[in-house]
Amino acid sequence: MVAARPRATLFLAGISLVLTISTRTAGAQSFKSTGSMSTGRIGHTATLLNGGKVLVTAGVGPTFNYIGSAELYDPSTETFSPSGNLAAARIFHTATLLNDGKVLVAGGIGYSGFNASAELYNPSTGTFTHTGSMATARIYHTATPLNSGKVLVTGGLGSGGDLVSAELYDPSSGTFSSTGGMATGRYLHTATLLNRGKVLIAGGTGSSGYLASAELYDPSTGVFSPTASMATRRDGHTATLLDNGKVLVIGGVGSSGYLASTELYDPSTRTFSPTGSMTTGRYLHTATRLNGGKVLVTGGLGSSGYLASAELYDPSTGTFSVTVSMATGRNGQQATLLDDGKVLITGGIGPSGYLASAELYVGLH
């Protein structure tokens, strides 16, 4: 059972980190150590750039400090290097790759409180510059790139509580504008771009607690409409678009505690249906669709604490199987599919505290 609700101070415990990652193998699959970041961080983002490098931004570090720095991971050398500083240190923000290759960093919380500001990272210069601010400061929101090139920002938590509002960022003007509001205020939810261009909003937490409800955003009308609810109320889950166009919702936390259950959303019927459960309930884990179509689930927080375990979901059978574990249990990490099919796991928090370490998942790609 989970007694405390997540807020902006989630996981902030100042513990120094000394960690050495070892390689663990299981057949053709393995997690192996790769270069570490310059600082341990959680609440950060990791965004794959067009050239194949990964941009890691902001977060919070071992001394409770909000981090304003950014780092680049180069898969060819397996090293991190510094790459500019944000104007505002922040945590629980979003970072979204735009069509022109720049990265939009929006919202979060920092030294001045909830943040409405946004910045653009330019890979060609390695610098951040201001862009238009959101109308509403928010954390635990989502930011989804649409087929039009605009970015849809939904919900989140603000100074007044859970948010129903949504905004659109237009890269051509560098401004945010309001779009239709959701029926339900929510944060720690998911937003998934479907194959036909609509966006599925699912779960999260609102004023009534954990949510099972879901909504669809239609970019052509700017309107949210209800769709079928999930079987289980959950937040801190993941939602992954599969090759067949369905959306796999995994884990999270609900009224019964950490969830191992999963569900599939079918856009053709606009309904959720159960699919195979994980072996371990987990919360604030990662889920990454591999090039072969399977989904890799890593880490998170479970009833036994920080999880190092990983599982693979096979859409052809609708089942999960245990795969090789990470070298360290971690929660709040980021997972990024690289161009070569490997998966980069960065940061988070584990038994030793805030993690600067990173691991690569190799296999089934």
FENGI-V65902 format. One line per field, one symbol per residue. ss: DSSP state (H for helix, E for strand, - for the rest). phi: phi as a letter, one per 40 degrees, with the letter a starting at -180 (. if undefined). Layout:
ss = ???
phi = ???
This chain:
ss = -----------------------EEE--EEEEEE-------E--EEEE-----EEEE--E-----E--EEEEEE----EEEEEEE-----E--EEEE-----EEEE--EE--EE---EEEEE----EEEEE-------E--EEEE-----EEEE--EE--EE---EEEEE----EEEEE-------E--EEEE-----EEEE--EE--EE---EEEEE----EEEEE-------E--EEEE-----EEEE--EE--EE---EEEEE----EEEEE-------E--EEEE-----EEEE--EE--EE---EEEEE----EEEEE-------E--EEEE-----EEEE--EE--EE---EEEEE---
phi = .bcbccbccdgcbcbcbbabcbcbbagcbabbcadcccacabgcbbbcccchcbcbbfhbbcbgccbbcbbbcbccbfbbacagbccbcabgcbbbccccgcbcbbggbacchcbbcbbbcbccbgbbbcbdcccbcabfcbbbccccgcbcbbfhbbcchcbccbbbcbccbgbbbcbdcccbcaafcbbbcccchcbcbbghbbcchcbbcabbbbccbgbcbcbdcccbcabgcbbbccccgcbccbfhbacchcbccbabcbccbfbbacbdcccbcabfcbbbcccchcbcbbfhbbcchcbccbbbcbccbgbbbcbdcccacabgcbbbccccgcbcbbggbbdchcbccbbbcbhfb
